[in-house]
Amino acid sequence: MKAGSINVWNIAPLFKGLGYASMVIVFFCNTYYIMVLAWGFYYFIKSFNSPLPWSTCDNPWNTENCIEIFRHGECLNGTIVNSTFGNLTCEELANGRSPIIEFWENKVLNISDGLDQPGAMNWELTLCLLAVWVMVYFCVWKGVKSTGKIVYFTATFPYVVLIILLVRGVTLPGAYDGIMYYVKPNWSKLGEAQVWIDAGTQIFFSYAIGLGALTALGSYNRFNNDCYKDAFVLAFINSGTSFFSGFVVFSILGFMASEQGVDISKVAESGPGLAFIAYPKAVSLMPVAPVWAALFFIMLLLLGLDSQFVGVEGFVTGILDLFPGKYYMRYQREIAVAICCLLCFIIDLSMVTQGGMYVFQLFDYYSASGMTLLWQAFWECVVVAWVYGADRFMDDIARMIGYRPFPWMKWCWSFITPCVCMGIFLFHLLNYKPLTYNNVYVYPWWGEVIGWCLALSSMLCIPVSLVYKLAGAKGTFRERWESLTKPVWGGHHLEYMAPDTDIKSLASLSPGTEENKVIIFESVM
């Protein structure tokens, strides 16, 4: 059965709410994640200016506290000499602001004082957002065949840029200290619950687990495609790329720390702070800065487009699966993609206002990461391993690829993964902290309510769907349970097929016939 993220849960119709939950999550992710691409595209355009607009303090958006050169180490002598601003005391230096921070907050975001002050829209950022959505649409509208050809470039070219940036980075002063800071672990951090929470949620987000995107893409594979091997290849390439990128980033951060005379921990940022504050600042200190800035932001844009392609494809595939073949119409896919992109773009307009960063953080913190992904992954493991059956699922994979996966996989689905997911989920709840911006601005209570509504909109899909289906079925509870947990294909309940069943003898059967009692998975789980 070729199916997207909703219909794939016909293996246990009672838990089809998992499919709807994944659709809600991926829709929210598509909505807010593209803002990173819009910001990156904006920086890419500005990279063609010399000097870089975020490297000087003589721009209209700069304030009187803007300082181009920081030398905190020289505060031991009581003063710092700056050829532009003259003598500055350490007290004056403490109140100084970097031009990159002022460019980010005063020019790009033009940020207001809070969520309750949306302000005006940034028309330049709005045009960048529109341009990125247009690129996404024309790359996705024809399906995976056209997208696959584009990805050959967007997925490989960033590696060329990474290698170029690494060669440049390791030749800079301070690069060695930065790399050693990266590879030398701080074991004491393992005792902090927040580290485990951040690591777990990042892995789930990075691998697109729980979003339904892998299911949608896998549905286009051949039946005998070795999805087991693909899972290992995906994990190796994903984590390997992240590890390799760390050398690129920290070699540059080491140079930045050396230039500013501070410890590298003072310049290491995460999230948007790394991409749009720390790294642009480091690039501005290099010779021929516009070239390195353009390379970095085109790499960021291409990597982000890959992720956006997957998210939009996963959402559209799931939506189209809800419509039976008899409702097919010409240009159905193109219209569905257009509606998806347009709806997301309209919501994104709230994020290009002066209060847009506060809206972006609400989506990022609540809607498609952290608790929502952990909750989703926990239930997916439970349904596959305990409702459908781990052994049965192993048999399905064996029929596809010709051999049984290592037994360790079954134990992961049944015990290890759900326990880890629920453990981190509970850690997250027990260590929950109200959302803040820059650890200064505290969101109002109604902002927190909006955030929790975003999170619960996907998390409640599972229990609500379960209760609704049980209440609507007839018979005793046991009869309802057995009926609603039996796999369905083409409107008919499916019987379990023995592992040695001849697939070729069933290939000519069509969905919905009484003879066809087999469910065939062609999705990467």
Disulfide bonds with the S-S distance in Angstrom:
Cys57-Cys66 1.91
Cys75-Cys90 2.42
